[in-house]
Amino acid sequence: MPSVNGALNTPAPPWWTSMSVQPPSRKHNGSDVQSQIPEQIEDKPARNLHQQSHSTAHDSMTRSRSDNSQSGMNGTVKELAPLQDQDGVGGAGYDPVSEDNPSSYDLLAPTEEEQKKEYSLEKRSQLLFSREHLQVIFNDPSLLFKFTAFLTSQRPQSLPILVYYLDTLKAIRAIHYANAILEGLDAVKGHDFTSQPVEKTTHPLLEQRANEAFDVLAREDLPAYITSLYISVVTLSITKRVTGSLPPHLREASEGLAEVFCLTDPSRPDNPIVFASEEFNRTTQYGMTYALGRNCRFLQGPGTSPDSTRRIRDSVKEGRHHQEVFLNYRRDGSPFMNLLMTAPLCDSRGKIRYFIGAQVDVSGLVKECAELESLQRLLELHEKGNTAPNVHRPSPEKKDEFQELCEMLNMSELSTVRKHGGKMHSDSQDDSDTQSIHSQQPRLLLKDPYDNVNVVAARASGKLGGIYQNYLLVRPHPSLRILFASPSQRVPGILQSAFLDRIGGSPRVREELTAAFADGRGVTAKVRWLSRSQEEGRSRWIHCTPLVGINGQIGVWMVVIVDDERAVVTRNWKPAPPVASSITRSTRSRSINGRGQQSIDASMRNGSFRSESPSSLRIS
């Protein structure tokens, strides 16, 4: 499931840069945003206590707290932001008046929200997925590079429509430049035909095609880009929460992380929910008797994007993983931004039996514009009462229309301009000009294509990465057999095997895990995970959440597995193989120091001698 990582940081150049296709390169002055694309047309959850082993609790209290930032595969999450919006729930804004004012009849103290413009998650959601937001991204070369790099690595199927849009925009800019030249034509004395004005060139169909191509990018690719950024933050937050290293000021705004799950059955009509966790009911405010047996669409509302629901529905029909950020509603009508991640659960023959859905409330990320500098810039524009300029009119902040056109030229076109530009205005081209042309050729960047091949291949497969990359679904106690596993955990023989056979280390941990499963309590534990028999195992965290059925009984356990980043890889010395007696006798006969050799032979017979040859090393 989704990758651990934040904003794209110096990613590999998109493939289309080597095919004479370049994104527009605009200069950015201050905080002004200059257009390159068309104008825009349009009850608080309870805490879930976990039963942990004594050794696990001790580890949680004694291990050091990591820094509140982490580098990822895509880039760096600079600082974790609260996932949930705590201002909109509970008793926030309901403080009584602390002073007696004879002229006031207020009982509640004024809040900061009343003094400022009232915040609306629904309005912020509209801006988040708007054409205008994508326009801000296209206006800044650094933001555009991150967006196009995301398309290159994770959505290569969208690159043709991106190139099509850039080419149509370049043609529109060329028309603007041609019209600017027409405006500069002056009448020539003695030639009456020059006094007749030439009408400007317009191409409505071309502008319509550009708008339609941009609509596709805003409708399909912008939500995927935002989802990828939010997954980076959520993955890091969940990892820190499971391992106990989440900063204290973020814990309250991270309630229910890795605990909001539901299981649906696609073989039944309308793919209803058959099992759900208690945190799912707390987050959505819908009870088990209402949610179970229904499709998840009861969480939709007036602000839910139809395109988001369509993508989720298509992914279920096609039986593939999917992730989506979209607006949902609780039972009381309050909205929340839902990061939904779905994955099919297959049996040993590859048949899809169920779908697992994991939800995270990321309303706080939307409010704080976390990892989205472009959204912050758009909000600043709106606060100033400004809107993005229309691409169909030359920007007044530009020097001329030719500069706008030049910014759209790709490397091949720029090379042609360097070689042949201005020939009509010069008699000849000397050797110094030729040398200057060659000296201005772009420097080649050679990079090993195998460095990022695994990253690109993993994302192109469409599988979720990050915190939900490793998970198991286990039958309830006393069976505790592994029914389903994520693709990363589906090693031969794992399905229908005993879950506790994978737990090594202290017997006390196994006993307390068994007791927690028997009592139906959610549990988080640090264990020695055994991938194969007869091995020491590696340190991992397991986060176990029960999913309950209509009768109130536990139907299945969702077990999320998180690698322990602080685990130190140890090396064990493997004993040397036994030495044949014939070799021992021949060695003894050739010994220079008889007594010394006899002691070595005795050590070999007793099994206490271990070879220090590098070839006998084993990494556990």
Protein Blocks (a to p, Z undefined) as FASTA:
>chain_A
ZZfbdcdehiaddfklmnopacdddddehjbdcdfbdcdfbdcdddddddddfklmmmmm
mpccddfbdcdfklccfbacdfbdfklgcjehiaccfbdcfkbcbfbdcdfklmmccddf
klmmmmmmgmklmmmmmmpmklmmmmmmmmmmmmmmlmmmmmmmmmmmmmmmmmmmmmmm
mmmpccdehiaklmpccdddddfklmmmmmmmmmmmmmmmmmmmmmmmmmmmmmmmmmmm
mnopacfklmmmmghiakaccdddfkbghiiafbdcfklmmmnopafklmgopafklmgc
fklcfklmmmmmmmmmnopacddddddddfkopacdddddddddddfkopafbdcddddd
fklmmmnopoilklmmmmmmmmnopacddfkbccfkbmblmlmmmmmpcfklmmmmmmmg
oklmcfbdcfklmmmmmmmpccdddddfklmmmmmmmmmnopaehjllpccdddddfklp
afbdcfklmcghkgopafklmpgcjfklmmmmmmmmmnopacdddddddfbghiebjadd
ddddddddfkopafbdcddddddfkbccdddddddddddfklmmmmmmmpmblmlmmmmm
mmmmnopaccfbfklgccZZ
